[in-house]
Amino acid sequence: MQNNWITDARFCNLEPLNVFHRQLETVTFDHPGELTDQHILFRKKFTIGKFIKCSLNITADDYYKLYINGRFVSQGPAPGYPMRYFYNTLDVTDFLHEGENLIAVHTYYQGVINRVWVSGDLRHGLNLELFADDKSVLISDETFRCQQHTAYTGGVLTGYSTQFLEHYKAGAPEVGFEQVDFDDSAWQFACKRKFVDYTLLQQPTKQLVFDIVKPETLTVEGNRIRADFGAINIGYLCFTAHGKAGSVVEIFCGQELKDDGSVRCYLRASCEYISSMTLSGKKSDVLNEYDYKAFRYAEIVVPEGAEVDLESVAFLRRHYPFDLKAICNTTDEKLLQIWQLCCDSLHYGIQEVSMDCMEREKGYYLGDGSYSMLTCAILTREYTLLEKFFDDFLSTSFINRGLITCGCCSVMQEIAESPMSMFVTLWCYLKLSGNKEFVRARYAQFADILDYYSESYAEADGLLNNLDKWCVVEWPKQFRDNYDVDLTEGQVCRVKHNVINAYYIGAIKAFNRIAAELGLPPYADEKTLSENFIKAFYDPEKKLFRDTVDSRHISSVGNIFAAYFGLCPDEESEDTVVDLISQKRFSGSNLSGTVPMITFLQIKGRHDLAYSLLTDESAWLNTIREGGKRTFEGWSKDGKWNTSLFHLFVSYGALFMTDWNMTELLDFRRK
């Protein structure tokens, strides 16, 4: 795709800001406040002759919604870095006709440093090219009309500076800009962007799909309309209303109800979902939300003299296409409930990327994605999202060879264990897909991650120490079983401790298995590293591993990873870890440790204990008991101070109920 970037006059001559840095570096950004939360429209009428097929290449920074001849077509792209920025190729044949046509695009530049997009960098623009039967018939240029959309003003940030809450003005002059008969003669012409530094790649993943969800219940109490859509979904509230010009319809969305039946609009996940629509005075105004929210309930407060069409109240749900192909291998009633919970969460949770949570951060996390993307691939037998996941995070090496933990965004975060988790996922991908060429092409990049850790942090015995990154170990902290290391969030970890070294050796073991599959020599000597790990952390009297080289404390989480990665010196030690798991259960396992723990038990043949943990009343069944139809962060509404009630990480529960040989696949520990 060509770099035919157009923008409005305010952005055309701006030089991009460099938002990339190591997490611990102190940086400041001189970003004009008036250029945040910008909705910018483009329109162009054009004529084409007879055609058989038309396709459109399109992208925008940060985002676009595309309309052709008044009809919504699609939106995107998936977030990416300027040197690896995505464009979408769309079949638009059915939207066009011979003669005059209209293309209209609603672009958005958020202008905030957060986990959603690479934004706050002063890069805004639209880039498109239309082909009719492989002949270019339209490109984005200075003949496009351009105008700021003034219907979206006055928004305040919510979440972790995640999104601007929208106060939509239905009477703004730009409303209806996508319609063919809209008059844009007063609009300015677009400007060509001066500084263009994008390397464009065709987005390998599919476009989002949309469906309408009608309320399961809709009640009216006085001037309040309350809708329950049955489950938390991702998308946009829709309705039509009419009333006196300037009247304001208040909108409260949430994931739960208060005791009095009203919507709890201040979410546990630290978001406040309060928005509004100002009526135009016309016969019918349509709420047109741009940014999405994660909610189940909506409460609409109708001003005096106004009316909302109750039949129009709906949820426009968005999600990545999901075709379940895996078979559940159990008829157990409890496990079937967990299976459904996890499958539904992935089905309706994955967007252009797999996010940490859908409301608080909308963050694309390496550690979380290693499990949720693997689970999705196993359930659908479709590997494109997982392949893109690998490439997205490998591409962060331009910031740090040890990678960045939250990808395709302008927040720089580094967690030491996260890149290590990707090696096991890569091994699983190789065995499941059989795509050796994909792995071979990226082998050197994966090797460089391990090289970086070795060169930067390994001591004489090969073990890691004195990291300049945060170590999480397990999250939230009440699941660490008092792991004896100061793991204050964002603080570097200078201690030579157990879990990061178990991860590191496990990554090397997985990589050695990958090398063997590719016909390559082993990456590194895992035997000596394993022996040195035992010397550093193993307590031969207790037959368990200590948390650090200096601590006598023994935790569940400090033994789960060691056992899973095959670091126990003998069978008796493994049996002791099984006993510890039986005693401690989930006191040392939640987000990061649960898959290793249950997999280890399956490998050991302790299916009874694995089943007991899967059906533990404090885990997935607790989410279901609390009314959850999507996976909760920490399995409980009160699991942490900012609990997300739609958190994809623990959808990994479905891994243990699929028709694939998990023991064979994940027991990469032994040659």
C-alpha positions as CSV (number, residue, x, y, z in Angstrom):
1,M,0.0,0.0,0.0
2,Q,1.2,3.5,-0.8
3,N,1.7,6.2,1.8
4,N,-1.0,8.6,0.6
5,W,-1.7,10.1,4.0
6,I,-4.1,13.0,4.3
7,T,-5.2,14.8,7.4
8,D,-6.6,18.2,8.4
9,A,-4.7,21.5,8.5
10,R,-3.9,21.2,12.2
11,F,-1.9,18.0,11.8
12,C,-0.4,18.2,8.4
13,N,2.9,19.9,9.3
14,L,3.4,18.3,12.8
15,E,6.5,16.3,13.3
16,P,5.8,13.1,15.2
17,L,6.7,12.8,18.8
18,N,8.9,9.9,19.9
19,V,6.8,8.1,22.6
20,F,9.1,5.1,22.8
21,H,11.5,4.6,25.7
22,R,12.6,2.1,28.4
23,Q,10.0,2.0,31.2
24,L,12.4,3.4,33.9
25,E,13.5,6.3,31.7
26,T,12.0,9.7,32.7
27,V,10.5,11.3,29.6
28,T,8.1,14.2,29.0
29,F,5.9,14.9,26.0
30,D,5.0,18.3,24.6
31,H,1.6,17.4,23.2
32,P,-0.9,20.2,22.6
33,G,-4.0,19.6,24.8
34,E,-6.3,20.9,22.2
35,L,-5.4,18.1,19.8
36,T,-6.6,15.3,22.0
37,D,-9.9,13.4,21.4
38,Q,-10.2,14.5,17.8
39,H,-12.9,13.1,15.5
40,I,-12.0,14.1,11.9
41,L,-14.2,13.3,8.9
42,F,-13.4,12.8,5.2
43,R,-15.7,12.6,2.2
44,K,-15.2,12.1,-1.5
45,K,-17.6,11.6,-4.4
46,F,-16.2,9.7,-7.4
47,T,-17.3,8.0,-10.5
48,I,-16.5,4.5,-11.7
49,G,-17.4,2.5,-14.8
50,K,-18.6,-1.1,-15.0
51,F,-16.7,-3.5,-12.8
52,I,-16.8,-7.1,-11.6
53,K,-15.0,-6.7,-8.3
54,C,-13.8,-3.8,-6.1
55,S,-11.4,-3.9,-3.2
56,L,-10.3,-1.1,-0.9
57,N,-7.0,-0.8,1.0
58,I,-7.6,1.5,4.0
59,T,-5.9,2.5,7.2
60,A,-6.0,5.4,9.6
61,D,-4.1,6.6,12.7
62,D,-5.5,6.0,15.3
63,Y,-8.7,4.4,13.8
64,Y,-11.4,4.6,11.2
65,K,-15.0,3.8,10.6
66,L,-15.8,3.4,6.9
67,Y,-19.1,4.2,5.0
68,I,-19.8,3.8,1.3
69,N,-22.9,5.2,-0.2
70,G,-24.4,5.7,3.3
71,R,-23.8,2.2,4.5
72,F,-21.4,1.1,7.2
73,V,-18.7,-1.2,5.8
74,S,-16.1,-1.9,8.5
75,Q,-13.6,-0.4,10.9
76,G,-10.0,-0.7,12.0
77,P,-7.1,-1.2,11.8
78,A,-5.6,-3.3,14.6
79,P,-3.1,-1.1,16.5
80,G,0.5,-1.2,15.4
81,Y,3.8,0.7,15.5
82,P,4.6,3.2,12.7
83,M,7.4,1.0,11.4
84,R,4.8,-1.9,11.3
85,Y,1.5,-0.3,10.7
86,F,-1.5,-2.3,9.5
87,Y,-3.9,-1.6,6.6
88,N,-7.1,-3.5,5.8
89,T,-8.0,-5.0,2.5
90,L,-11.8,-5.0,2.1
91,D,-14.1,-6.4,-0.6
92,V,-16.4,-3.5,-1.2
93,T,-18.0,-4.8,-4.4
94,D,-21.5,-4.9,-2.9
95,F,-21.3,-1.4,-1.7
96,L,-20.6,0.3,-5.0
97,H,-22.3,0.7,-8.3
98,E,-21.5,2.0,-11.8
99,G,-21.6,5.8,-11.8
100,E,-21.2,8.2,-8.9
101,N,-20.4,6.9,-5.5
102,L,-19.6,8.3,-2.1
103,I,-16.9,7.2,0.3
104,A,-17.0,8.7,3.9
105,V,-14.6,8.0,6.7
106,H,-14.9,8.9,10.4
107,T,-11.3,8.9,11.8
108,Y,-10.2,9.3,15.4
109,Y,-7.0,10.5,17.0
110,Q,-7.1,10.0,20.8
111,G,-3.8,11.8,21.6
112,V,-3.3,10.1,25.0
113,I,-0.5,8.0,26.3
114,N,-2.2,4.8,27.2
115,R,-2.5,1.0,26.5
116,V,-5.1,1.3,23.7
117,W,-3.2,2.6,20.7
118,V,0.2,4.1,19.7
119,S,-1.2,7.6,20.2
120,G,-0.1,10.9,21.8
121,D,2.5,11.0,19.0
122,L,0.8,13.7,16.8
123,R,0.4,11.2,14.0
124,H,-3.1,11.4,12.5
125,G,-4.3,10.7,9.0
126,L,-6.3,8.6,6.5
127,N,-4.8,6.5,3.8
128,L,-6.8,4.6,1.2
129,E,-6.8,3.3,-2.3
130,L,-9.7,1.8,-4.2
131,F,-9.3,-0.8,-7.0
132,A,-11.9,-1.8,-9.6
133,D,-10.9,-5.0,-11.3
134,D,-7.3,-4.4,-10.1
135,K,-7.2,-0.9,-11.6
136,S,-6.6,1.9,-9.1
137,V,-9.6,4.3,-9.4
138,L,-9.3,6.4,-6.2
139,I,-6.6,7.4,-3.7
140,S,-6.7,9.6,-0.6
141,D,-5.5,13.0,-1.7
142,E,-6.2,16.7,-1.3
143,T,-9.5,16.5,-3.3
144,F,-11.1,14.8,-0.3
145,R,-13.3,17.1,1.9
146,C,-12.3,17.2,5.5
147,Q,-14.0,18.5,8.7
148,Q,-13.8,18.1,12.5
149,H,-16.9,16.2,13.8
150,T,-18.3,18.6,16.5
151,A,-20.9,16.1,17.8
152,Y,-18.2,14.6,20.1
153,T,-17.1,17.2,22.6
154,G,-16.6,17.7,26.3
155,G,-15.5,14.1,27.0
156,V,-13.6,13.2,30.1
157,L,-11.1,10.4,30.5
158,T,-12.0,7.3,32.3
159,G,-10.2,4.1,33.3
160,Y,-6.4,4.2,33.0
161,S,-6.7,7.2,30.7
162,T,-8.3,4.6,28.5
163,Q,-11.1,6.4,26.7
164,F,-13.0,9.7,26.6
165,L,-16.6,9.4,27.6
166,E,-18.8,10.7,24.8
167,H,-21.4,13.4,25.1
168,Y,-23.0,13.2,21.7
169,K,-24.7,16.2,20.1
170,A,-27.3,14.9,17.7
171,G,-27.8,18.4,16.2
172,A,-24.2,18.9,15.3
173,P,-23.9,20.0,11.6
174,E,-21.7,17.0,10.7
175,V,-24.3,14.4,11.8
176,G,-25.3,12.4,8.7
177,F,-22.0,13.1,7.0
178,E,-22.0,9.5,5.6
179,Q,-25.2,10.0,3.6
180,V,-25.0,10.7,-0.1
181,D,-27.1,13.8,-0.1
182,F,-25.2,15.5,2.8
183,D,-23.8,18.9,1.8
184,D,-20.1,19.2,2.4
185,S,-19.5,22.3,0.3
186,A,-18.5,24.4,3.3
187,W,-15.9,21.9,4.4
188,Q,-12.2,22.4,3.8
189,F,-10.1,20.3,1.6
190,A,-7.8,17.7,3.2
191,C,-4.1,18.3,3.5
192,K,-1.3,16.0,2.6
193,R,0.7,14.9,5.7
194,K,4.2,16.2,5.5
195,F,6.0,13.8,7.8
196,V,5.2,10.2,6.8
197,D,7.3,7.5,8.4
198,Y,5.0,4.4,8.2
199,T,6.0,1.0,6.9
200,L,2.6,-0.5,6.0
201,L,1.7,-4.2,6.2
202,Q,-1.5,-5.9,5.3
203,Q,-3.3,-6.9,8.4
204,P,-3.2,-10.7,8.5
205,T,-6.2,-11.1,10.7
206,K,-9.9,-10.8,9.9
207,Q,-12.2,-7.8,10.4
208,L,-14.5,-7.6,13.4
209,V,-18.0,-8.8,13.1
210,F,-21.1,-7.0,14.5
211,D,-24.4,-8.3,15.7
212,I,-27.4,-6.7,17.4
213,V,-28.3,-7.9,20.9
214,K,-31.8,-7.0,22.1
215,P,-32.5,-6.5,25.8
216,E,-33.5,-9.6,27.7
217,T,-35.6,-7.3,29.9
218,L,-36.6,-3.7,29.3
219,T,-38.3,-1.8,32.1
220,V,-39.7,1.7,32.4
221,E,-40.0,3.5,35.7
222,G,-41.1,7.1,35.3
223,N,-38.5,8.8,33.1
224,R,-35.9,5.9,33.5
225,I,-35.5,3.1,31.0
226,R,-33.4,0.1,32.2
227,A,-32.1,-2.5,29.8
228,D,-30.5,-5.8,30.7
229,F,-28.7,-7.4,27.7
230,G,-28.1,-10.7,29.5
231,A,-24.3,-10.7,29.7
232,I,-21.3,-8.3,29.5
233,N,-20.5,-7.6,25.9
234,I,-18.2,-5.2,24.0
235,G,-19.7,-2.5,21.9
236,Y,-22.1,0.3,21.7
237,L,-25.5,1.3,23.1
238,C,-28.1,2.1,20.4
239,F,-31.4,3.9,20.5
240,T,-33.4,6.6,18.8
241,A,-35.1,9.5,20.6
242,H,-36.8,12.8,19.9
243,G,-37.6,15.9,21.9
244,K,-37.0,19.6,22.2
245,A,-33.7,20.9,20.9
246,G,-31.1,21.0,23.6
247,S,-32.7,18.5,25.8
248,V,-30.2,16.0,27.3
249,V,-30.7,12.3,27.5
250,E,-28.5,10.9,30.2
251,I,-26.9,7.4,29.8
252,F,-25.5,5.2,32.5
253,C,-23.9,1.9,31.6
254,G,-22.5,-0.8,33.9
255,Q,-21.7,-4.4,34.5
256,E,-23.8,-4.7,37.7
257,L,-26.9,-3.3,39.3
258,K,-27.1,-1.5,42.7
259,D,-29.3,-2.8,45.5
260,D,-32.0,-0.4,44.4
261,G,-32.0,-1.8,40.9
262,S,-30.2,1.2,39.2
263,V,-27.1,0.7,37.1
264,R,-23.8,0.7,38.8
265,C,-22.0,3.0,36.4
266,Y,-18.8,3.3,38.4
267,L,-17.3,-0.1,37.6
268,R,-15.1,-2.1,39.9
269,A,-12.5,-1.8,37.2
270,S,-12.1,2.0,37.9
271,C,-14.1,3.2,34.9
272,E,-17.1,5.5,35.1
273,Y,-19.6,4.9,32.2
274,I,-21.6,8.1,32.2
275,S,-22.4,9.7,28.8
276,S,-25.3,11.6,27.2
277,M,-27.0,12.6,24.0
278,T,-28.2,16.2,23.3
279,L,-31.3,16.1,21.1
280,S,-31.6,18.1,17.9
281,G,-35.3,18.8,18.0
282,K,-35.8,16.7,14.8
283,K,-38.3,13.9,14.5
284,S,-35.7,11.2,15.3
285,D,-32.1,11.3,16.7
286,V,-29.9,8.2,16.6
287,L,-27.3,7.7,19.3
288,N,-24.0,7.1,17.5
289,E,-21.3,6.1,19.9
290,Y,-17.7,5.9,18.5
291,D,-15.7,4.2,21.2
292,Y,-16.8,1.0,22.7
293,K,-17.6,0.1,26.3
294,A,-17.9,-3.3,28.2
295,F,-21.3,-3.4,29.9
296,R,-24.4,-5.5,30.5
297,Y,-26.9,-2.9,31.8
298,A,-27.9,0.5,30.5
299,E,-30.1,3.1,32.1
300,I,-31.5,5.9,30.0
301,V,-32.9,9.0,31.7
302,V,-35.3,10.8,29.4
303,P,-35.8,14.5,29.9
304,E,-39.3,16.0,30.2
305,G,-41.1,16.2,26.9
306,A,-38.7,13.8,25.1
307,E,-39.3,10.2,24.2
308,V,-37.1,7.2,23.4
309,D,-38.3,4.5,21.0
310,L,-38.3,1.4,23.2
311,E,-38.1,-0.9,20.2
312,S,-34.9,0.8,19.1
313,V,-32.9,0.1,22.3
314,A,-30.2,-2.4,21.5
315,F,-26.6,-3.4,22.0
316,L,-24.3,-3.3,18.9
317,R,-21.9,-6.1,19.9
318,R,-18.4,-6.3,18.3
319,H,-16.0,-9.2,18.4
320,Y,-13.5,-11.2,16.4
321,P,-14.9,-14.0,14.3
322,F,-15.0,-17.2,16.5
323,D,-15.8,-20.6,15.1
324,L,-15.6,-23.2,17.8
325,K,-14.0,-26.5,16.4
326,A,-12.6,-28.1,19.5
327,I,-14.7,-30.8,21.3
328,C,-15.2,-30.8,25.0
329,N,-13.9,-34.0,26.4
330,T,-16.1,-34.3,29.4
331,T,-19.8,-34.7,30.3
332,D,-19.2,-33.6,33.9
333,E,-21.8,-30.9,34.7
334,K,-19.4,-28.6,36.6
335,L,-16.7,-28.8,33.9
336,L,-19.3,-28.1,31.2
337,Q,-20.3,-24.9,32.9
338,I,-16.7,-23.8,33.1
339,W,-16.2,-24.8,29.4
340,Q,-19.1,-22.6,28.4
341,L,-17.9,-19.7,30.5
342,C,-14.4,-19.8,28.9
343,C,-15.6,-20.3,25.4
344,D,-18.1,-17.5,25.6
345,S,-15.5,-15.2,27.1
346,L,-13.1,-15.8,24.2
347,H,-15.9,-15.6,21.6
348,Y,-17.1,-12.2,22.7
349,G,-14.0,-10.8,24.3
350,I,-11.3,-10.9,21.6
351,Q,-11.3,-7.8,19.5
352,E,-8.6,-6.7,17.0
353,V,-6.3,-8.1,19.7
354,S,-6.6,-10.1,22.9
355,M,-6.8,-7.6,25.7
356,D,-6.0,-7.8,29.4
357,C,-9.4,-6.4,30.2
358,M,-12.0,-4.7,28.2
359,E,-12.7,-1.6,30.3
360,R,-9.9,-0.5,32.7
361,E,-6.9,-0.7,30.3
362,K,-7.9,-2.3,26.9
363,G,-4.3,-3.4,27.0
364,Y,-2.6,-6.0,24.7
365,Y,-0.4,-7.9,27.2
366,L,2.3,-10.4,26.4
367,G,1.9,-12.5,29.5
368,D,-1.9,-12.6,29.3
369,G,-1.9,-13.2,25.6
370,S,0.5,-16.2,25.8
371,Y,-2.3,-18.2,27.4
372,S,-5.5,-16.6,26.0
373,M,-4.2,-16.6,22.4
374,L,-3.1,-20.3,22.7
375,T,-6.5,-21.2,24.2
376,C,-8.3,-19.4,21.3
377,A,-6.1,-21.2,18.7
378,I,-6.8,-24.6,20.2
379,L,-10.6,-23.9,20.4
380,T,-10.8,-22.6,16.8
381,R,-7.9,-24.4,15.1
382,E,-7.1,-21.1,13.6
383,Y,-3.6,-19.7,14.1
384,T,-3.6,-16.3,12.4
385,L,-4.2,-14.3,15.6
386,L,-1.6,-16.3,17.5
387,E,1.0,-15.7,14.7
388,K,0.2,-12.0,14.7
389,F,0.6,-12.0,18.5
390,F,4.2,-13.4,18.1
391,D,5.1,-10.9,15.5
392,D,3.5,-7.9,17.4
393,F,5.6,-8.6,20.4
394,L,8.8,-9.5,18.6
395,S,8.5,-6.2,16.9
396,T,8.9,-4.4,20.3
397,S,12.6,-5.3,20.3
398,F,13.2,-1.9,18.7
399,I,12.5,-0.4,22.2
400,N,14.2,-3.1,24.2
401,R,15.8,-6.4,23.1
402,G,14.0,-8.0,26.1
403,L,10.7,-6.8,24.7
404,I,7.9,-4.6,26.0
405,T,5.1,-6.2,27.9
406,C,2.2,-4.2,26.6
407,G,2.2,-4.2,22.9
408,C,1.1,-1.8,20.1
409,C,0.5,1.1,22.4
410,S,2.3,4.2,23.8
411,V,2.6,3.0,27.4
412,M,6.1,1.4,28.0
413,Q,5.9,-1.4,30.5
414,E,8.4,-4.2,31.1
415,I,7.7,-7.3,33.1
416,A,10.6,-9.8,33.3
417,E,8.7,-13.1,33.1
418,S,6.4,-12.2,30.2
419,P,8.8,-12.8,27.3
420,M,9.7,-16.1,28.8
421,S,6.1,-17.3,28.7
422,M,6.1,-16.9,24.9
423,F,8.5,-19.7,24.3
424,V,6.2,-22.4,25.7
425,T,3.4,-20.9,23.6
426,L,5.7,-21.0,20.5
427,W,6.4,-24.7,21.2
428,C,2.7,-25.4,21.4
429,Y,2.0,-23.5,18.2
430,L,4.7,-25.5,16.4
431,K,3.3,-28.9,17.5
432,L,-0.3,-27.9,16.8
433,S,0.1,-26.1,13.5
434,G,3.1,-28.0,12.1
435,N,4.2,-24.7,10.6
436,K,8.0,-25.1,10.8
437,E,8.7,-22.3,8.3
438,F,6.9,-19.7,10.4
439,V,9.0,-20.7,13.5
440,R,12.2,-21.0,11.5
441,A,11.8,-17.5,10.1
442,R,11.6,-16.1,13.6
443,Y,14.1,-18.4,15.3
444,A,16.8,-15.8,15.4
445,Q,14.5,-13.2,17.0
446,F,13.5,-15.5,19.8
447,A,17.1,-16.5,20.3
448,D,18.0,-12.8,20.7
449,I,15.6,-12.5,23.6
450,L,17.4,-15.2,25.5
451,D,20.7,-13.8,24.4
452,Y,19.7,-10.5,25.9
453,Y,18.6,-11.9,29.2
454,S,21.9,-13.9,29.4
455,E,24.1,-11.0,28.5
456,S,22.3,-8.5,30.7
457,Y,21.4,-10.4,33.8
458,A,23.1,-13.8,34.0
459,E,25.8,-14.4,36.7
460,A,28.7,-16.9,36.5
461,D,26.3,-19.8,37.2
462,G,24.1,-18.8,34.3
463,L,21.2,-17.8,36.6
464,L,19.5,-14.4,36.4
465,N,20.0,-11.7,39.0
466,N,19.8,-7.9,39.4
467,L,17.1,-7.3,36.8
468,D,16.2,-3.8,35.7
469,K,12.6,-4.9,35.2
470,W,9.5,-5.5,37.4
471,C,8.9,-9.2,38.3
472,V,5.3,-10.1,38.9
473,V,5.6,-13.8,39.8
474,E,1.8,-14.0,40.3
475,W,-1.0,-11.5,40.3
476,P,-2.7,-10.2,42.4
477,K,-0.3,-10.5,45.3
478,Q,-2.7,-12.5,47.6
479,F,-2.1,-15.4,45.3
480,R,1.7,-15.4,45.8
481,D,1.6,-17.4,49.0
482,N,3.8,-14.8,50.7
483,Y,6.6,-15.2,48.1
484,D,9.6,-13.7,49.9
485,V,10.6,-11.0,47.4
486,D,9.6,-7.4,47.3
487,L,7.5,-7.3,44.1
488,T,6.1,-3.7,44.5
489,E,4.4,-2.9,41.2
490,G,6.7,-1.2,38.7
491,Q,9.8,-1.6,41.0
492,V,12.9,-3.3,39.6
493,C,13.7,-6.7,41.2
494,R,17.4,-6.9,42.3
495,V,17.0,-10.2,44.1
496,K,18.2,-13.6,42.8
497,H,14.9,-15.4,43.0
498,N,13.3,-18.6,42.0
499,V,10.4,-17.9,39.7
500,I,12.2,-15.8,37.1
501,N,15.0,-18.3,36.8
502,A,12.5,-21.2,36.5
503,Y,10.8,-19.3,33.7
504,Y,14.2,-18.6,32.1
505,I,15.3,-22.2,32.1
506,G,11.8,-23.4,31.0
507,A,12.1,-21.0,28.0
508,I,15.5,-22.5,27.1
509,K,14.1,-26.0,27.4
510,A,11.2,-25.2,25.2
511,F,13.5,-23.5,22.7
512,N,15.8,-26.5,22.7
513,R,12.8,-28.7,21.8
514,I,11.9,-26.2,19.0
515,A,15.5,-26.3,17.7
516,A,15.3,-30.2,17.6
517,E,12.0,-30.0,15.6
518,L,13.7,-27.7,13.1
519,G,16.8,-29.9,12.8
520,L,19.0,-27.3,14.6
521,P,21.5,-27.9,17.4
522,P,20.3,-27.1,21.0
523,Y,20.2,-23.4,21.8
524,A,21.9,-23.8,25.2
525,D,23.1,-26.2,27.9
526,E,19.9,-26.8,29.9
527,K,21.4,-29.5,32.0
528,T,24.0,-27.3,33.8
529,L,21.5,-24.5,34.2
530,S,19.1,-26.9,35.8
531,E,21.7,-28.2,38.2
532,N,22.7,-24.7,39.2
533,F,19.1,-23.9,39.8
534,I,18.8,-26.8,42.2
535,K,22.0,-25.7,44.0
536,A,20.7,-22.2,44.4
537,F,17.2,-22.9,45.5
538,Y,16.6,-26.5,46.5
539,D,16.1,-27.5,50.2
540,P,17.1,-31.2,50.3
541,E,15.6,-31.7,53.7
542,K,12.2,-30.4,52.8
543,K,12.5,-31.5,49.1
544,L,11.1,-28.2,48.0
545,F,12.5,-25.0,46.5
546,R,13.1,-21.8,48.4
547,D,12.0,-18.4,47.1
548,T,15.5,-16.9,46.9
549,V,19.1,-17.8,47.4
550,D,19.0,-16.1,50.8
551,S,15.5,-16.9,52.0
552,R,14.4,-20.0,53.9
553,H,10.8,-19.4,52.9
554,I,9.0,-22.0,50.7
555,S,5.9,-21.0,48.8
556,S,3.6,-22.8,46.5
557,V,4.2,-20.4,43.6
558,G,8.0,-20.9,44.1
559,N,7.5,-24.7,43.4
560,I,4.8,-24.7,40.8
561,F,7.0,-23.3,38.1
562,A,10.0,-25.4,39.1
563,A,8.0,-28.6,38.9
564,Y,6.3,-27.7,35.7
565,F,9.6,-26.9,34.0
566,G,11.1,-30.2,35.1
567,L,13.5,-28.8,37.6
568,C,12.8,-31.2,40.5
569,P,15.8,-33.4,41.1
570,D,13.9,-36.6,41.4
571,E,10.4,-38.2,41.6
572,E,10.2,-37.9,45.3
573,S,10.6,-34.1,45.0
574,E,7.9,-34.0,42.4
575,D,5.6,-35.9,44.7
576,T,6.4,-33.4,47.5
577,V,5.3,-30.6,45.2
578,V,2.0,-32.5,44.5
579,D,1.4,-32.7,48.2
580,L,2.2,-28.9,48.6
581,I,-0.3,-28.1,45.8
582,S,-2.9,-30.3,47.5
583,Q,-2.4,-28.4,50.7
584,K,-2.1,-24.9,49.4
585,R,-4.4,-25.1,46.4
586,F,-4.9,-21.6,45.0
587,S,-3.0,-19.7,47.6
588,G,-0.1,-19.6,45.2
589,S,-1.8,-19.6,41.8
590,N,-4.2,-17.5,39.8
591,L,-3.3,-15.8,36.6
592,S,0.2,-17.1,35.9
593,G,0.6,-20.2,37.9
594,T,-2.6,-22.1,37.3
595,V,-1.9,-23.5,33.9
596,P,1.6,-24.8,35.0
597,M,0.1,-26.2,38.2
598,I,-2.8,-28.1,36.6
599,T,-0.6,-29.3,33.6
600,F,2.0,-30.6,36.1
601,L,-0.7,-32.5,37.9
602,Q,-1.9,-34.0,34.6
603,I,1.6,-35.0,33.7
604,K,1.9,-36.7,37.1
605,G,-1.3,-38.6,36.5
606,R,-3.0,-36.8,39.4
607,H,-6.2,-36.2,37.4
608,D,-8.2,-36.3,40.6
609,L,-6.4,-33.3,42.1
610,A,-6.5,-31.5,38.8
611,Y,-10.3,-32.0,38.6
612,S,-10.6,-30.9,42.3
613,L,-8.8,-27.6,41.4
614,L,-10.7,-27.0,38.2
615,T,-14.0,-27.4,40.1
616,D,-12.8,-25.6,43.3
617,E,-15.6,-23.4,44.6
618,S,-13.3,-20.4,44.8
619,A,-12.3,-20.5,41.1
620,W,-14.4,-20.6,37.9
621,L,-17.4,-21.9,39.7
622,N,-17.3,-18.9,42.0
623,T,-17.5,-16.6,39.0
624,I,-20.6,-18.5,37.8
625,R,-22.1,-18.5,41.3
626,E,-21.6,-14.7,41.4
627,G,-23.6,-14.4,38.2
628,G,-20.7,-14.1,35.8
629,K,-21.2,-15.1,32.2
630,R,-17.7,-13.9,31.3
631,T,-14.5,-14.7,33.1
632,F,-13.6,-12.5,36.1
633,E,-10.2,-11.3,37.0
634,G,-9.2,-13.3,40.1
635,W,-12.4,-15.4,39.8
636,S,-14.3,-13.1,42.2
637,K,-15.9,-9.6,42.1
638,D,-14.0,-8.8,45.3
639,G,-10.8,-10.5,44.1
640,K,-8.9,-7.2,44.0
641,W,-9.4,-3.5,44.3
642,N,-10.1,-2.9,40.6
643,T,-11.5,-6.2,39.4
644,S,-12.4,-6.5,35.8
645,L,-15.5,-8.5,35.2
646,F,-14.5,-9.3,31.7
647,H,-10.9,-10.5,31.8
648,L,-9.7,-13.0,29.2
649,F,-6.7,-14.5,31.0
650,V,-8.5,-17.1,33.0
651,S,-10.3,-18.4,29.9
652,Y,-7.4,-20.9,29.9
653,G,-9.7,-23.2,31.9
654,A,-11.0,-24.5,28.6
655,L,-7.5,-25.9,27.8
656,F,-8.1,-28.8,30.2
657,M,-11.3,-29.9,28.6
658,T,-10.4,-30.1,25.0
659,D,-9.9,-33.0,22.7
660,W,-6.1,-32.5,22.4
661,N,-3.4,-34.4,24.1
662,M,-2.3,-31.8,26.6
663,T,0.2,-34.0,28.4
664,E,2.1,-34.8,25.3
665,L,2.0,-31.2,24.0
666,L,3.0,-29.4,27.2
667,D,5.4,-32.0,28.6
668,F,8.3,-30.4,26.7
669,R,10.5,-30.7,29.8
670,R,12.1,-34.0,28.9
671,K,13.8,-34.7,25.7
